[in-house]
């Protein structure tokens, strides 16, 4: 990738880029009730015209025909149809190194041409800084930026949105100016969460898109292949370079029966996460099928696909389902896409892009009977610790978890649809009619301005507010400042309908136990304020002493009056490039810094590396590159690098963010990394399983590279992070013998044997590490596994993928 250059970029004070992005400048003096009503504007779609958002069906069907010619006797899964129809060169990808197409999954290197790219504000900064180095006048494919991650929830939308706009002014200026220059649609802060906005505007059956967020697969609920990637991967698509993916295996999930009562689509994926674990989807696409699919709403399917990221899946997808997808597309002003998709889905098998072929085989299959599924609660601290609601009370007692909780949060990109909100409202109405108020703080995060305006028009918002709920801004929702007096380091519990619950993720307190549940369950439990409450069986005492018991929630999938468009100020900028726009970066900024290339790989083996830290246990991208207050430095590599691995537990010291130098002195991890960088000492990280699980946060690869990290040696890697490391020139290796992890420690000296030859040969050969113990000088060899395509070898040798792309652009 690129290092930082502090000069050479003029601040963008012209071209209408004033103190705030133009599209949100007018919001500050307005109160929430005047922001958006159904009568403000017409109900036309907010994004660009529908034609530009329609998948290139003619092209995709022609490519599918070519694929069938190459693989004449192979029935294809839905995921394979859409992936293979986006291949740049089907013959090269499908027939090379695959025994002439007989062994594609897990072996073939797919070089793909996605249709679209979506970026959220935190990750878009580095993606655009990288794209700028390529010297192109516009993006090669349609793209969008969504300002949702940098809005902090604290006092409610009226206060939080203006405060976040002021606090992030220069970042929003940069993103808006770059969007205008390169023809990217810019959705301003307050417009909504990236995944909800994508579902409402861009997702479509048969589409393939990349998104710089791990929950991009949310769009799979509308039948498209949507994959979360780092910024450097996104740049591949933005510059029209083929994007490379090892052909995933395909795990089928057959759904039978029908959800009823308290069971929700969220419980499908919560249950599946418990079965498969956070590593169970690595290297797989999850493809849902079976008669139970027909009973799910489009937004329910998206909830399931969204949390597929928590099991490490490449992506998840549902087949085109007319009963769910046609009404949703029509209600979101994309009836023409619904018509084309329906025609394709009704065509003969050879021309049907949108459902799996009869006889298509899955690598394995899970069967879930929706009629028997009960609500689940997952957590704390990991999204795959899954407990059926009927057993949760005894689990709380057995683990000595807190029996009370302080806050319930519903919404987020996982559960903020109209269906979610209406089911929750039905519970709030029951409790309010009985005279109850929530005992835990209750927060509501609408998924988009369209959802917010619609639930406001239809009275749902008033119901929540009258009950004492606080409505937060239309934003990601997980950046939340607590106001209930819980101190950092204090054990406590919260319930959320979010998708991820790693330590410290929600409120910066690593002791906060975040239990994940459906929005309905979080709502009901907020009235009890107890973790051991089961709304299916338990009652809450009323003020007069009588017991109150919830009836099962009910709601509607789509609003009968259609969606309200909301405030036109939240509409995106048009996708028209304007070369006259100057990119708004102040050379003196502490939040943005222009980039320059990393140095290339040395002409030979790596030698004299030292182990910076031997990480014990879980190491997520949150662990490697914390969010929270650090989000403001996403566009400034030196500054954000000061948080590198601060959440990691050292196996040597047993402490978080504490390692020892060669001389015995104790340091924080980024402090020692910076010290070694200043001394010219490159280093390596040693870790356990699923290193880099979690978000698509490429900073978790950029920061170690910036500080002198050259290798990460782990028992296994999460897919996105392993790719991000390669893109930034860091070498990911895995133990051939996992027991060798126990033989290594901090400050051990490491040299490679065979690595340079493997990289020069395009990935062929074997690699060993020579380890010299830092204490006794003992030396031993550690065999390691490596997995590099020829292109990935080129990235590492060049210093980063962007070094190659920028050279081509020049």
C-alpha distance (Angstrom), angle and dihedral (degrees) to the residues before:
residue distance angle dihedral
X1 . . .
X2 3.72 . .
X3 3.74 140.9 .
X4 3.79 125.3 -145.1
X5 3.77 127.7 -77.2
X6 3.77 113.7 -170.7
X7 3.77 99.6 -162.2
X8 3.75 139.1 47.8
X9 3.81 101.5 64.0
X10 3.75 122.3 97.4
X11 3.76 120.6 -145.9
X12 3.78 111.3 -104.5
X13 3.77 100.7 -123.0
X14 3.80 94.6 144.5
X15 3.76 135.1 63.6
X16 3.80 94.4 60.1
X17 3.82 95.7 -59.2
X18 3.76 98.5 137.9
X19 3.77 130.7 162.5
X20 3.81 90.5 -51.7
X21 3.79 135.0 20.3
X22 3.78 106.9 -76.6
X23 3.78 93.8 -122.9
X24 3.81 93.0 59.4
X25 3.80 101.9 28.6
X26 3.79 91.8 98.6
X27 3.78 95.4 53.4
X28 3.79 99.7 77.7
X29 3.80 100.1 79.4
X30 3.80 94.1 42.2
X31 3.77 127.2 97.0
X32 3.79 120.0 -136.2
X33 3.78 95.7 -106.9
X34 3.79 90.0 60.2
X35 3.79 96.0 45.2
X36 3.74 99.8 83.0
X37 3.74 137.0 -3.3
X38 3.75 129.8 163.4
X39 3.78 91.1 -107.1
X40 3.79 96.5 52.9
X41 3.78 95.5 88.3
X42 3.74 141.7 -4.2
X43 3.79 118.4 -80.0
X44 3.78 95.0 -110.0
X45 3.79 119.1 137.2
X46 3.77 113.8 -86.1
X47 3.79 99.8 -141.0
X48 3.80 131.0 68.7
X49 3.79 120.6 -60.4
X50 3.78 117.6 -57.6
X51 3.81 94.0 -117.3
X52 3.80 91.4 63.1
X53 3.80 89.6 49.6
X54 3.80 95.8 49.7
X55 3.82 116.4 104.2
X56 3.83 113.0 -112.3
X57 3.79 91.8 -105.2
X58 3.80 96.5 170.9
X59 3.79 91.5 53.4
X60 3.81 93.1 44.0
X61 3.81 93.6 50.2
X62 3.79 90.6 49.7
X63 3.80 90.4 51.0
X64 3.82 90.5 47.7
X65 3.78 88.4 54.8
X66 3.81 89.2 53.8
X67 3.80 90.5 49.6
X68 3.79 90.9 52.6
X69 3.79 89.4 51.9
X70 3.81 89.5 55.0
X71 3.82 93.5 43.6
X72 3.82 101.9 31.9
X73 3.80 98.7 164.9
X74 3.78 101.6 36.6
X75 3.82 121.4 102.3
X76 3.80 108.5 -144.4
X77 3.75 130.7 -140.7
X78 3.79 117.9 -130.4
X79 3.79 91.5 -105.1
X80 3.80 91.2 52.2
X81 3.80 92.6 49.1
X82 3.78 93.7 54.8
X83 3.80 95.5 39.7
X84 3.80 95.0 46.6
X85 3.81 91.3 45.9
X86 3.81 87.5 61.4
X87 3.81 96.0 52.0
X88 3.78 116.1 127.8
X89 3.81 91.2 -147.0
X90 3.82 112.0 8.6
X91 3.78 95.4 -171.2
X92 3.80 93.4 53.5
X93 3.81 95.0 44.9
X94 3.80 99.2 41.7
X95 3.79 104.0 37.3
X96 3.81 105.4 36.4
X97 3.82 116.6 91.9
X98 3.82 89.9 -6.6
X99 3.82 102.1 95.3
X100 3.78 88.5 -100.1
X101 3.79 94.1 -49.7
X102 3.80 97.8 -42.7
X103 3.81 95.2 109.2
X104 3.81 109.3 33.6
X105 3.80 105.3 137.8
X106 3.76 113.2 86.1
X107 3.82 92.0 2.1
X108 3.80 112.4 55.7
X109 3.78 120.0 85.1
X110 3.79 106.0 -136.2
X111 3.79 115.9 -152.5
X112 3.78 104.3 -160.5
X113 3.79 138.4 -171.8
X114 3.82 107.9 -149.7
X115 3.80 120.7 -154.8
X116 3.80 98.9 -137.1
X117 3.82 146.1 7.9
X118 3.82 127.4 -145.0
X119 3.81 124.4 -169.2
X120 3.80 133.3 -173.0
X121 3.80 119.1 -141.2
X122 3.80 98.3 -105.0
X123 3.81 94.8 51.3
X124 3.81 96.7 31.5
X125 3.80 90.8 70.7
X126 3.79 95.4 67.2
X127 3.80 92.8 36.1
X128 3.81 90.7 56.1
X129 3.80 93.6 42.5
X130 3.79 86.6 56.0
X131 3.80 93.9 44.0
X132 3.81 90.3 52.5
X133 3.80 90.7 63.4
X134 3.80 91.1 63.0
X135 3.80 93.9 69.0
X136 3.79 97.6 -135.3
X137 3.83 123.6 148.2
X138 3.83 95.7 -138.0
X139 3.77 142.4 -2.8
X140 3.79 117.2 -80.9
X141 3.82 93.3 -135.8
X142 3.81 131.4 32.4
X143 3.79 112.2 -82.8
X144 3.79 139.7 179.8
X145 3.81 137.9 -161.1
X146 3.81 120.6 -148.8
X147 3.81 121.0 -164.1
X148 3.79 102.4 -149.0
X149 3.80 111.5 111.9
X150 3.78 100.8 64.2
X151 3.81 97.7 57.4
X152 3.80 111.1 102.8
X153 3.79 118.6 -146.9
X154 3.78 112.1 -138.8
X155 3.80 119.4 116.0
X156 3.79 102.8 14.6
X157 3.79 136.6 -80.6
X158 3.80 95.7 -69.6
X159 3.80 91.3 62.5
X160 3.78 104.8 22.5
X161 3.80 98.7 55.5
X162 3.83 96.7 52.3
X163 3.82 90.7 42.8
X164 3.80 91.6 51.1
X165 3.80 91.6 47.1
X166 3.80 90.7 52.5
X167 3.78 93.8 44.0
X168 3.80 94.4 49.1
X169 3.80 98.1 37.8
X170 3.78 98.7 127.5
X171 3.81 93.5 46.2
X172 3.79 92.6 50.3
X173 3.81 89.5 46.1
X174 3.79 89.6 52.9
X175 3.80 93.9 47.4
X176 3.80 93.8 46.4
X177 3.80 93.4 46.9
X178 3.81 92.6 48.6
X179 3.79 90.4 46.7
X180 3.79 91.9 52.7
X181 3.79 92.8 45.5
X182 3.81 95.3 50.5
X183 3.82 100.5 32.9
X184 3.80 98.5 -107.5
X185 3.79 121.0 150.3
X186 3.81 107.8 -114.8
X187 3.80 116.7 -154.3
X188 3.82 107.3 -163.6
X189 3.80 126.4 -136.2
X190 3.78 109.2 -73.3
X191 3.81 94.9 32.8
X192 3.78 91.7 102.3
X193 3.77 148.6 -95.5
X194 3.80 114.1 -42.5
X195 3.80 95.4 -121.4
X196 3.78 95.5 47.8
X197 3.82 91.1 46.5
X198 3.81 90.3 48.9
X199 3.79 91.3 50.1
X200 3.80 91.8 49.6
X201 3.80 96.1 44.8
X202 3.81 117.4 14.0
X203 3.81 112.9 22.3
X204 3.78 114.2 98.4
X205 3.81 137.3 161.8
X206 3.81 111.0 -82.0
X207 3.81 95.2 13.2
X208 3.79 121.6 132.3
X209 3.79 117.7 -151.8
X210 3.79 139.0 165.9
X211 3.78 121.8 -144.1
X212 3.79 131.0 -170.2
X213 3.79 92.0 -129.3
X214 3.78 129.1 75.7
X215 3.81 92.1 -127.6
X216 3.80 93.2 60.3
X217 3.85 87.5 113.0
X218 3.81 85.6 77.7
X219 3.83 84.7 93.3
X220 3.81 89.7 63.2
X221 3.78 85.4 82.4
X222 3.80 86.4 75.3
X223 3.79 94.0 49.4
X224 3.78 102.9 -95.1
X225 3.79 134.4 122.3
X226 3.80 103.2 -114.9
X227 3.80 118.1 172.5
X228 3.79 130.4 -171.5
X229 3.81 114.2 -131.0
X230 3.77 142.9 162.5
X231 3.78 122.7 -96.4
X232 3.79 94.5 -97.8
X233 3.81 90.1 56.2
X234 3.78 89.9 49.7
X235 3.79 89.5 53.3
X236 3.82 89.1 59.2
X237 3.79 88.7 64.6
X238 3.79 94.1 39.0
X239 3.82 91.5 57.4
X240 3.83 95.5 40.5
X241 3.80 94.7 -109.8
X242 3.81 115.5 141.8
X243 3.79 111.9 -98.0
X244 3.79 113.0 -133.8
X245 3.80 125.9 -136.4
X246 3.79 130.8 167.4
X247 3.81 103.3 -121.7
X248 3.80 104.5 -98.4
X249 3.75 125.2 -134.8
X250 3.80 114.3 -117.4
X251 3.78 122.1 -124.9
X252 3.78 114.3 -165.3
X253 3.78 120.6 -144.5
X254 3.77 110.1 -164.6
X255 3.79 113.6 -157.2
X256 3.79 118.9 -156.4
X257 3.78 131.8 177.3
X258 3.79 125.7 12.4
X259 3.81 135.7 -78.8
X260 3.77 117.2 -111.3
X261 3.77 141.4 167.7
X262 3.80 114.1 2.0
X263 3.81 95.6 -12.0
X264 3.80 113.7 108.3
X265 3.82 139.0 179.7
X266 3.83 87.1 -97.6
X267 3.80 88.5 64.9
X268 3.81 91.1 57.6
X269 3.78 93.1 63.4
X270 3.82 94.0 35.2
X271 3.80 88.6 56.4
X272 3.80 91.6 44.6
X273 3.82 91.6 50.0
X274 3.78 88.7 55.6
X275 3.80 91.2 52.1
X276 3.79 98.0 44.4
X277 3.86 103.1 28.9
X278 3.80 125.9 -145.3
X279 3.81 90.0 -62.7
X280 3.78 99.0 42.4
X281 3.79 95.9 93.3
X282 3.79 98.1 44.5
X283 3.79 109.4 129.9
X284 3.82 92.1 10.2
X285 3.76 139.5 102.3
X286 3.80 111.1 -144.4
X287 3.79 109.8 -136.4
X288 3.80 117.4 -169.5
X289 3.78 120.2 -152.8
X290 3.79 141.9 145.8
X291 3.80 136.3 85.7
X292 3.80 93.8 -62.2
X293 3.81 90.6 68.6
X294 3.80 90.2 73.9
X295 3.80 91.2 63.8
X296 3.82 95.4 57.7
X297 3.79 127.4 89.3
X298 3.79 121.2 -127.1
X299 3.81 91.3 -109.9
X300 3.81 90.3 47.1
X301 3.79 89.4 55.0
X302 3.80 88.7 50.2
X303 3.81 91.5 53.1
X304 3.80 88.9 55.0
X305 3.81 93.3 47.2
X306 3.79 91.9 45.4
X307 3.80 93.6 60.7
X308 3.79 92.4 44.8
X309 3.79 82.2 90.9
X310 3.82 87.5 70.2
X311 3.79 91.3 65.4
X312 3.79 92.5 47.5
X313 3.80 96.4 -110.1
X314 3.80 119.1 162.2
X315 3.79 86.2 -130.1
X316 3.80 141.1 -43.2
X317 3.79 129.2 -127.7
X318 3.80 142.9 -172.3
X319 3.82 123.6 -154.7
X320 3.79 120.5 -109.3
X321 3.80 103.3 -80.1
X322 3.81 112.6 -169.2
X323 3.81 95.1 -160.7
X324 3.81 91.2 58.8
X325 3.78 107.4 21.2
X326 3.80 101.3 46.1
X327 3.84 94.6 55.1
X328 3.81 91.2 45.4
X329 3.80 94.0 49.3
X330 3.79 90.9 46.7
X331 3.80 93.1 48.5
X332 3.81 90.2 51.1
X333 3.82 92.3 52.1
X334 3.82 97.6 -102.4
X335 3.76 101.9 112.3
X336 3.81 92.5 138.2
X337 3.81 90.4 59.6
X338 3.81 89.5 49.8
X339 3.80 90.7 53.0
X340 3.81 93.9 50.5
X341 3.79 92.9 44.8
X342 3.80 91.9 48.9
X343 3.80 91.3 51.1
X344 3.82 91.6 50.7
X345 3.81 92.7 46.3
X346 3.81 90.3 51.8
X347 3.81 94.1 50.6
X348 3.78 127.2 100.1
X349 3.80 116.8 -70.9
X350 3.79 96.2 -102.2
X351 3.81 90.8 57.2
X352 3.79 97.9 37.4
X353 3.78 108.3 109.7
X354 3.79 96.9 170.7
X355 3.81 107.0 60.8
X356 3.79 133.8 44.2
X357 3.79 118.5 -95.0
X358 3.77 118.0 -104.1
X359 3.80 106.3 -95.6
X360 3.81 95.2 23.0
X361 3.79 109.6 154.7
X362 3.79 128.0 -137.3
X363 3.77 123.9 -151.9
X364 3.78 87.1 -125.1
X365 3.75 137.1 -19.6
X366 3.79 139.4 -138.3
X367 3.80 120.6 -159.1
X368 3.81 120.1 -151.5
X369 3.79 121.9 -174.7
X370 3.79 104.5 -150.1
X371 3.80 91.3 -164.2
X372 3.81 90.2 63.3
X373 3.80 97.8 39.5
X374 3.80 116.5 115.7
X375 3.81 127.7 -164.4
X376 3.79 115.9 -81.1
X377 3.79 135.8 -155.1
X378 3.80 117.8 -152.8
X379 3.76 127.6 -160.4
X380 2.88 161.7 -35.4
X381 3.82 109.2 -130.6
X382 3.80 95.8 -11.4
X383 3.82 130.8 52.6
X384 3.81 95.3 -137.2
X385 3.82 98.6 61.5
X386 3.78 92.1 102.0
X387 3.80 124.9 -176.0
X388 3.81 126.3 177.7
X389 3.79 110.2 -122.3
X390 3.80 91.8 -118.4
X391 3.81 89.8 63.0
X392 3.80 99.4 36.9
X393 3.82 97.8 93.1
X394 3.80 92.9 56.6
X395 3.83 89.4 44.1
X396 3.81 90.4 54.5
X397 3.78 90.2 51.0
X398 3.81 94.6 44.6
X399 3.82 92.6 51.5
X400 3.81 95.3 39.9
X401 3.80 90.6 -125.1
X402 3.81 118.3 166.6
X403 3.80 111.5 -77.7
X404 3.79 92.6 -151.3
X405 3.79 129.4 50.6
X406 3.78 132.3 -157.5
X407 3.78 107.0 -147.3
X408 3.77 142.4 23.6
X409 3.79 117.9 -160.4
X410 3.80 123.5 -170.5
X411 3.78 129.6 -175.7
X412 3.81 124.4 36.6
X413 3.79 124.1 138.5
X414 3.81 89.8 -57.4
X415 3.79 103.5 54.3
X416 3.79 113.4 13.9
X417 3.79 102.8 107.0
X418 3.78 125.4 124.3
X419 3.81 88.0 -105.5
X420 3.81 91.1 55.1
X421 3.78 93.1 46.6
X422 3.81 94.3 47.1
X423 3.81 93.2 50.3
X424 3.79 90.3 49.3
X425 3.79 91.1 48.1
X426 3.80 90.1 55.2
X427 3.81 88.9 59.7
X428 3.80 94.1 45.0
X429 3.81 90.1 51.6
X430 3.80 90.7 52.7
X431 3.79 92.5 50.6
X432 3.80 94.0 43.3
X433 3.79 91.9 50.9
X434 3.80 87.9 55.0
X435 3.81 91.8 49.8
X436 3.80 97.6 -107.6
X437 3.79 128.7 142.8
X438 3.81 125.6 -165.8
X439 3.82 112.7 -88.9
X440 3.79 91.3 -156.1
X441 3.79 122.4 56.8
X442 3.80 106.5 -90.7
X443 3.81 122.8 -148.6
X444 3.80 130.3 -177.5
X445 3.80 123.7 -160.4
X446 3.83 115.0 -169.3
X447 3.78 113.1 -145.3
X448 3.78 97.4 -136.0
X449 3.79 143.2 -6.1
X450 3.80 87.3 -100.2
X451 3.80 91.4 56.5
X452 3.81 92.6 42.5
X453 3.77 93.6 50.6
X454 3.78 92.3 46.0
X455 3.80 96.9 49.3
X456 3.81 87.9 45.2
X457 3.80 91.9 52.3
X458 3.79 92.7 46.1
X459 3.81 94.7 49.4
X460 3.80 98.8 -111.6
X461 3.79 92.5 116.2
X462 3.79 91.6 53.2
X463 3.80 90.0 51.2
X464 3.82 91.1 54.4
X465 3.80 93.7 45.7
X466 3.80 94.7 46.1
X467 3.79 87.9 53.9
X468 3.79 90.8 55.4
X469 3.80 98.9 -97.9
X470 3.78 120.3 147.1
X471 3.80 115.9 -135.0
X472 3.79 112.1 -144.1
X473 3.79 127.1 -158.7
X474 3.81 122.1 -76.4
X475 3.78 92.3 -92.3
X476 3.78 146.1 110.9
X477 3.79 90.7 -71.9
X478 3.78 100.2 -152.8
X479 3.82 94.5 94.6
X480 3.78 94.4 84.5
X481 3.79 130.8 160.3
X482 3.79 112.1 -152.8
X483 3.77 119.7 -133.2
X484 3.82 99.1 178.5
X485 3.78 97.6 91.9
X486 3.81 98.3 -106.2
X487 3.80 106.4 151.2
X488 3.79 125.5 -138.6
X489 3.78 109.1 -93.1
X490 3.81 93.4 25.5
X491 3.80 117.9 127.0
X492 3.79 110.4 -119.6
X493 3.78 142.1 139.0
X494 3.78 137.2 -125.5
X495 3.81 132.6 178.8
X496 3.81 122.2 -139.3
X497 3.77 137.9 171.6
X498 3.81 87.7 -140.3
X499 3.80 126.2 118.6
X500 3.79 105.1 -122.2
X501 3.78 133.5 45.5
X502 3.79 109.7 176.0
X503 3.82 116.7 155.3
X504 3.80 112.9 -74.5
X505 3.80 94.1 3.8
X506 3.80 99.9 120.1
X507 3.78 106.7 33.9
X508 3.82 105.7 4.0
X509 3.81 91.4 -105.6
X510 3.80 110.9 120.2
X511 3.80 89.6 -161.4
X512 3.80 93.9 60.4
X513 3.80 109.0 109.6
X514 3.79 107.1 -146.2
X515 3.78 111.9 -162.5
X516 3.80 114.9 -162.6
X517 3.78 120.7 -142.8
X518 3.78 141.2 145.5
X519 3.79 116.6 -69.9
X520 3.81 89.3 -111.5
X521 3.79 93.6 53.4
X522 3.82 92.5 46.4
X523 3.81 89.4 51.4
X524 3.79 94.6 50.8
X525 3.80 94.5 43.9
X526 3.81 91.0 50.4
X527 3.81 87.6 67.3
X528 3.80 90.9 56.9
X529 3.79 95.5 38.2
X530 3.78 88.9 -151.7
X531 3.79 130.5 114.4
X532 3.81 91.3 -148.1
X533 3.81 94.3 57.7
X534 3.80 118.2 115.3
X535 3.82 110.5 -167.0
X536 3.81 90.9 -162.9
X537 3.80 92.4 63.5
X538 3.80 110.0 9.3
X539 3.77 131.6 77.3
X540 3.81 134.3 -148.3
X541 3.80 120.0 -134.3
X542 3.78 114.8 -116.0
X543 3.83 122.9 -140.8
X544 3.81 89.0 -96.6
X545 3.79 91.3 52.2
X546 3.78 96.3 -106.6
X547 3.82 117.0 130.9
X548 3.81 120.1 -109.9
X549 3.77 120.7 -154.2
X550 3.81 126.2 -172.5
X551 3.77 120.6 -124.5
X552 3.80 115.1 -139.5
X553 3.81 113.1 -78.8
X554 3.78 121.8 -103.8
X555 3.77 133.2 -171.8
X556 3.78 146.5 146.6
X557 3.78 128.8 -96.5
X558 3.80 97.4 -139.5
X559 3.82 131.7 20.3
X560 3.81 112.3 -101.2
X561 3.82 91.0 -137.6
X562 3.79 93.0 48.4
X563 3.78 126.8 -113.1
X564 3.79 119.2 -49.3
X565 3.79 111.9 -127.1
X566 3.79 95.6 -138.6
X567 3.77 128.3 -156.0
X568 3.83 113.9 -10.1
X569 3.81 89.3 -144.2
X570 3.80 86.8 74.9
X571 3.81 93.0 58.2
X572 3.81 117.0 114.1
X573 3.77 126.8 -105.4
X574 3.83 114.2 -100.9
X575 3.83 117.9 -91.8
X576 3.80 94.1 -116.2
X577 3.82 117.1 125.6
X578 3.79 116.7 -130.9
X579 3.80 114.5 -166.4
X580 3.80 91.3 -167.3
X581 3.81 93.3 68.6
X582 3.80 115.2 102.9
X583 3.79 117.8 -141.2
X584 3.80 108.8 -112.7
X585 3.81 106.4 -127.1
X586 3.78 121.5 135.7
X587 3.84 109.7 -148.0
X588 3.81 88.6 -140.3
X589 3.81 93.9 51.8
X590 3.79 120.3 129.6
X591 3.81 90.7 -158.8
X592 3.80 104.7 47.2
X593 3.78 131.1 41.2
X594 3.80 130.4 173.4
X595 3.81 115.3 -121.9
X596 3.77 137.4 -128.0
X597 3.83 130.7 -172.1
X598 3.77 125.3 -70.9
X599 3.79 114.5 -125.9
X600 3.83 116.4 -91.0
X601 3.79 124.2 -106.3
X602 3.82 112.0 -78.7
X603 3.80 119.1 -99.7
X604 3.79 94.5 -102.9
X605 3.77 143.1 6.9
X606 3.79 124.9 -23.5
X607 3.79 111.5 -110.9
X608 3.78 138.5 175.6
X609 3.81 95.0 26.0
X610 3.79 114.9 156.2
X611 3.79 128.8 -146.6
X612 3.81 105.7 -109.4
X613 3.78 94.2 -172.4
X614 3.77 138.2 -8.4
X615 3.80 100.6 -144.3
X616 3.78 118.2 -143.2
X617 3.80 119.7 -148.5
X618 3.78 128.6 -27.5
X619 3.81 115.7 15.8
X620 3.79 112.6 -179.4
X621 3.78 129.0 175.3
X622 3.81 85.4 -100.2
X623 3.81 86.8 58.2
X624 3.80 92.2 50.2
X625 3.81 98.1 39.8
X626 3.79 112.5 16.0
X627 3.79 119.9 -148.9
X628 3.80 122.5 -156.9
X629 3.82 110.0 80.0
X630 3.81 90.0 2.2
X631 3.81 92.5 68.0
X632 3.79 89.3 85.9
X633 3.81 90.0 67.5
X634 3.81 97.1 53.1
X635 3.79 90.4 113.4
X636 3.82 95.2 45.8
X637 3.79 112.3 69.1
X638 3.84 99.5 -170.2
X639 3.79 93.0 50.3
X640 3.78 98.1 45.2
X641 3.80 90.1 45.5
X642 3.78 87.6 72.5
X643 3.82 88.1 77.9
X644 3.82 95.8 53.1
X645 3.82 111.5 144.6
X646 3.79 92.9 -18.7
X647 3.79 88.9 142.7
X648 3.81 94.6 52.5
X649 3.81 122.0 112.2
X650 3.80 112.1 -137.1
X651 3.79 112.7 -133.7
X652 3.82 87.8 -151.1
X653 3.80 99.7 51.9
X654 3.80 99.1 23.9
X655 3.80 88.8 -135.6
X656 3.80 135.9 110.4
X657 3.83 114.4 -104.3
X658 3.79 94.4 -4.0
X659 3.80 124.7 122.5
X660 3.78 136.8 156.3
X661 3.80 128.3 -123.0
X662 3.78 124.3 -139.0
X663 3.81 91.0 -93.4
X664 3.79 92.1 54.6
X665 3.80 96.4 -104.6
X666 3.83 116.8 140.0
X667 3.80 121.9 -125.5
X668 3.76 142.5 167.1
X669 3.81 110.7 -100.7
X670 3.83 97.9 -110.0
X671 3.80 89.6 41.9
X672 3.81 91.9 56.7
X673 3.81 91.5 42.9
X674 3.81 90.5 53.3
X675 3.81 90.8 46.8
X676 3.78 91.5 51.7
X677 3.80 91.0 46.2
X678 3.80 90.1 55.0
X679 3.83 88.2 51.3
X680 3.82 93.0 48.9
X681 3.80 91.6 -111.8
X682 3.80 113.6 146.1
X683 3.78 118.1 -156.6
X684 3.79 149.1 -162.4
X685 3.82 135.1 -140.6
X686 3.81 120.7 -138.7
X687 3.81 115.8 -157.6
X688 3.78 147.3 162.6
X689 3.81 132.3 -118.3
X690 3.80 128.2 -26.7
X691 3.78 94.1 7.6
X692 3.80 109.7 -166.7
X693 3.80 98.3 20.8
X694 3.78 116.5 161.8
X695 3.76 128.5 42.1
X696 3.80 129.6 20.7
X697 3.81 88.4 -110.5
X698 3.81 104.7 155.1
X699 3.80 89.9 -172.7
X700 3.80 84.7 78.3
X701 3.82 85.3 68.6
X702 3.81 98.8 31.8
X703 3.78 96.3 53.5
X704 3.81 97.4 53.6
X705 3.81 88.4 46.2
X706 3.80 91.3 51.3
X707 3.81 91.0 50.3
X708 3.80 95.8 49.0
X709 3.80 103.7 -88.6
X710 3.81 112.2 152.4
X711 3.82 105.9 167.4
X712 3.79 137.7 27.0
X713 3.81 112.2 -162.2
X714 3.81 112.8 -166.9
X715 3.76 141.8 157.2
X716 3.81 87.9 -117.5
X717 3.81 140.6 -18.8
X718 3.77 137.8 -134.6
X719 3.82 109.1 -114.7
X720 3.80 101.3 -118.6
X721 3.77 94.4 45.0
X722 3.80 94.2 48.4
X723 3.81 88.8 53.9
X724 3.80 91.7 46.1
X725 3.80 91.1 53.6
X726 3.79 91.9 52.9
X727 3.79 91.9 46.8
X728 3.81 90.4 55.7
X729 3.81 95.0 45.9
X730 3.82 97.6 -102.9
X731 3.81 114.6 134.2
X732 3.85 115.3 -128.9
X733 3.81 113.4 -157.3
X734 3.81 131.1 173.6
X735 3.79 129.6 -148.3
X736 3.79 114.3 -101.2
X737 3.80 85.6 -157.1
X738 3.79 111.9 31.3
X739 3.82 90.9 -156.4
X740 3.82 87.8 72.1
X741 3.80 87.4 74.2
X742 3.81 87.8 73.5
X743 3.82 92.1 54.2
X744 3.78 94.9 59.1
X745 3.79 132.4 76.6
X746 3.76 146.5 167.2
X747 3.83 117.6 -54.4
X748 3.80 93.2 15.7
X749 3.81 110.1 147.2
X750 3.79 116.1 -119.7
X751 3.80 132.4 -165.2
X752 3.79 128.0 175.7
X753 3.79 128.5 -129.4
X754 3.79 119.3 -164.9
X755 3.79 97.0 3.1
X756 3.79 96.1 109.0
X757 3.81 91.1 49.0
X758 3.81 91.0 49.6
X759 3.79 91.2 51.6
X760 3.79 93.0 46.8
X761 3.82 91.7 48.4
X762 3.79 94.1 52.6
X763 3.80 96.8 -103.6
X764 3.79 103.2 -39.8
X765 3.78 122.6 127.7
X766 3.79 140.9 38.8
X767 3.77 132.7 -70.1
X768 3.80 131.9 -154.2
X769 3.76 131.8 -179.1
X770 3.79 122.3 -139.5
X771 3.79 108.6 -145.6
X772 3.79 124.5 -162.3
X773 3.78 113.4 -169.2
X774 3.76 113.3 -122.7
X775 3.78 94.0 -137.8
X776 3.82 110.6 39.8
X777 3.79 100.6 16.6
X778 3.80 91.8 -120.5
X779 3.82 112.3 159.8
X780 3.78 127.8 -153.0
X781 3.79 139.3 157.3
X782 3.79 126.1 -111.0
X783 3.81 116.6 -162.6
X784 3.79 111.7 -144.5
X785 3.77 138.0 -172.2
X786 3.77 124.1 -127.9
X787 3.79 131.0 -171.0
X788 3.81 114.3 -162.6
X789 3.77 131.3 153.9
X790 3.81 117.3 -149.2
X791 3.80 90.0 -102.7
X792 3.80 91.8 50.6
X793 3.79 90.2 51.3
X794 3.78 86.8 54.3
X795 3.81 91.2 52.3
X796 3.79 92.7 53.3
X797 3.79 95.2 44.1
X798 3.81 91.2 49.5
X799 3.80 91.3 49.6
X800 3.82 94.2 -109.5
X801 3.79 141.9 -1.6
X802 3.78 90.1 -102.6
X803 3.78 91.5 58.0
X804 3.80 87.2 63.3
X805 3.80 95.5 42.6
X806 3.79 94.7 46.9
X807 3.78 89.1 51.4
X808 3.78 90.6 53.4
X809 3.80 90.8 46.9
X810 3.78 90.8 52.2
